Amino acid sequence: MSAAVNKKPFDLGRTAYLGLNLVLLAFLLVPIAIVLVFALNPTPYISFPPVGVSLRWFVKFFEGGDFMRALWLSLWVAACVLVLSVVIGGACALALARGNLPGRAFLTAFFMSPLMLPAILTGLALFQAYLLAGIGRPVWGLIMAHTLVAVPYVLRTTLAVLHNFDRRIEEAASVLGASPTRVFFEVTLPLIRPGVFAGGVFAFIVSFDQFPVSLFLVVPKGETLPVVLFNYMKFDLDGAIAAASMVSILLALAVVVALERLIGLKAYVKL
Amino acid sequence: MTSASIKLESVTKSFDGKVVAVDGVTLEIKAGEFFSLLGPSGCGKTTSLRMIAGFESPDSGRVHVGGQDITDVPVHHRDMGMVFQSYALFPHRTVAENVAFGLRMRGVSRSEIDRRVAAALAQVALTGFEHRRPAQLSGGQQQRVALARAIVIEPRVLLCDEPLGALDRKLRQQMQFELKELQQRLGVTLVFVTHDQEEALAMSDRIAVMNRGKVEQVGSPTEIYERPRTRFVADFIGEINLLDDGSKPRALRPEKIRLVPTAQARLAGTVETANFLGGATLYRVSAGGRTYLARETHSGERSPRAAGDAVGLAWNDTDIVTLES
C-alpha cells in the first residue's frame, strides 16, 4: 500500500498548498504553545528552555485575590456584553436589512464605525464623555463601552445571514395564518439565530479580551483581567501571567464549544 | 372542501410610484376553477397573484373572494393556500411540522393535527417522510410537501406561483397531472401563475393571457389557441403565421397549412428548413416573398421533405383568425 502511495507523482501545487497551511497554522498556534510552556515552567522568571513542569503559577493565579476578582468581573462584563450586543446588533441588522430606512448605507457604516477607530481612541473618548456627563466609571459604563465595540461583530454576522434569507419562507408562514409576531418567533428568529449567536461569540471574546477601552474606564480594585495582567507585568514578569493567559484561552474556547453545542454554529458556517 | 370565487375589480398596482405592474385588471374566477395567469416575465401575473394573497395591496381597485371584499384583510386572515416556486419550506422543521404549521396557527388540537397531516401527506404520496427535513428531499418531494402544507388547512383558494418552474421537464409533466388531479379531487379554486404556455394549455379550465400589466384575453385553452384575439396572444401561444396583407392583421396556425403538390396550391414555395419534432415536422417555407410555418403530422406514407424541395401551400379561409389591430 505504501508503495502505491509512493508511486503517486509529486504534485508541487498540492505540496505548496499544504505547506502554506502548515506555516499559517504554526503561526497561529506556536505562540499559544509558548505560553503553555512558560505557564508550566517553575522558574520564577520567564526563561527558555524550561527546566521542569509545575502548576505553581496556576496556583498563584487562582489564589491571587486581585486575579480572581478581575476574572469574575471580566466574565460578568463579557456575559452582559454578549446579551446586549446580540439584542442590539440583531435588532439593528433586521432594521437595516428589512426596514425601508433612508440612508441605509450610511447607517450601516455608522454602526460599523467602532471597528474602524483605534480602540484606544474609543476608550479615551468615552472616558472624557463619561467625565463630562458626570457618570464616573461604573461597571455599567464599562459594559456599555464594550457593547459599543462588540455590536459591529453581531451586526455583520446577522446581516450576512439576512442577505441569504428567502423571504418567501416568511410569506409562506403568514399565508398559513401566522401573524407578523408569530412569523418573527416561529420563522425569522430560528433562521437567523446561528448568525446572531456567531456574532455573540465574537462579542464575548472582544469584551473578555478588551484592553485599550477598559484601560480608561476601570477604577482601582475594579479592573478587568487584561488590565490587571498589564499592571502585574509592569512589576513582575513570571509564569502567573502565562497561567492567566492559558485560563483566558481555555475559557474563551469553552464558550465557543458551549455555544456550538447549544445552537450549532456549524449551521452558520454552511451558509 | 368549500371553494370560493375570486373577483379582481379594476385592480392597479405600481411600484416606486412609476413602474405600473398591474394596470386596471378585472377578472372573475369561478369557484372550483383551475385558472391560469399566463404571460411573459414582467407582465403582472405574479403581482396579481400576490394581491389576491394579500402580500401586495392594490393602489386602486378591489379584490373579492367568495363575494366578500377582502382588499383590506391582512394576509394571515385570508385563509388561502399558496405554493411558491422556491417551495419556501421551513428548513428548520420536519416535513410533518411544515405541514402542521397552518393547523397549529389555527389552534387545531394535537390529535386533529396528526390526523390531518397524515391525510394531507397521503394525498401527495409522501407517507413515511414525516420526520425528514426539507434538505433531505428531492425537488419534486419538496414541491409535494409545499402542496400538502397548502391544502391541509382546507383553503377556499389555492394560489400557485410557478410551482413547477424549478423541476426538470419529465418531473414537471408528471406534477402537472398530479396537480390537476388533486385540484379536481378537492374541488378547490386554483389560481396558477406560469410563463409556460404549454403548461397553461394542458392544465387550465380557463386562462387569462397578460401582457404589460393588462389582460389581453380570457378564455378556455381551446379558445385562446384557436381564436386568439390579439396579435400578442396569437404570437405568445404556440407558433403562428401573421398575415399582414389586409387592413387588419390575420393569423393562421402552422398545422392549418397543408403541404400539397404545387399544382393544387394557393402558393408555391421552397422548403427552407425542416425541423423534425418526433410526431410531426415543422417546416419553414419561403413563398410569395415571405416565410410561412407549416406543421405536418406524420402519416407514415409520405417521406418528409428536405430543404430546397419545391412545395405548394394550401389552407381554408375559415381557419384564418382576424386579430384586433
Interface residues (C-beta under 8 A of the other chain):
Chain A: D166 R168 I169 E171 A172 A173 S174 V175 L176 G177 A178 S179 P180 R182 E186 V187 P190 L191
Chain B: A53 G54 F55 V75 H76 H77 R78 D79 M80 G81 M82 F84 S86 A88 L89 F90 P91 H92 F101 G102 M105 R106 A146 R149 A150 I153 L159
